[in-house]
Amino acid sequence: MTASLRALETGEVVCVPGLVDGETVDRIAAAEIELRSSSTSTLAPRYQNPVHQ
């Protein structure tokens, strides 16, 4: 609970009490944004013609 309150005080949105390097969360968030921005509503070619076994 202490970590959560301190995170709120510093403006952190995500609180991971055992994580030493807080920039790790920023890198994960940036990777998620990249994944979301590079995806489209159409199926990727690898899913368009499934292999039937």
C-alpha positions in Angstrom: 0.0 0.0 0.0 2.9 2.4 0.8 4.3 1.9 -2.7 0.9 2.7 -4.3 0.5 5.9 -2.3 4.0 7.0 -3.2 3.3 6.2 -6.9 0.2 8.4 -6.8 2.2 11.2 -5.2 4.7 11.1 -8.0 2.1 10.8 -10.8 2.9 7.2 -11.8 0.0 5.4 -13.5 1.4 1.9 -13.0 2.8 0.8 -9.7 5.1 -2.3 -9.6 6.6 -2.2 -6.1 9.4 -4.8 -6.7 10.6 -3.2 -10.0 13.8 -1.4 -9.4 14.1 0.2 -12.9 10.9 2.2 -13.4 11.8 2.9 -17.0 11.1 -0.8 -17.8 7.3 0.0 -17.5 7.8 2.9 -19.9 9.5 0.6 -22.4 6.7 -1.9 -22.1 4.1 0.8 -22.7 6.0 2.2 -25.7 6.2 -1.3 -27.2 2.4 -1.8 -26.7 1.8 1.6 -28.4 4.0 0.5 -31.3 2.1 -2.8 -31.6 -1.3 -1.1 -31.6 -0.3 1.6 -34.1 1.2 -0.9 -36.6 -1.8 -3.2 -36.6 -4.7 -2.9 -39.0 -8.3 -4.2 -39.2 -7.4 -6.7 -42.0 -6.0 -10.1 -41.3 -2.2 -10.5 -41.6 -1.3 -12.7 -44.6 -0.2 -15.5 -42.4 -3.8 -15.9 -41.1 -5.6 -15.5 -44.5 -5.0 -19.0 -45.8 -4.9 -21.4 -42.8 -3.3 -24.8 -43.4 -5.8 -27.6 -42.8 -4.5 -30.8 -41.2 
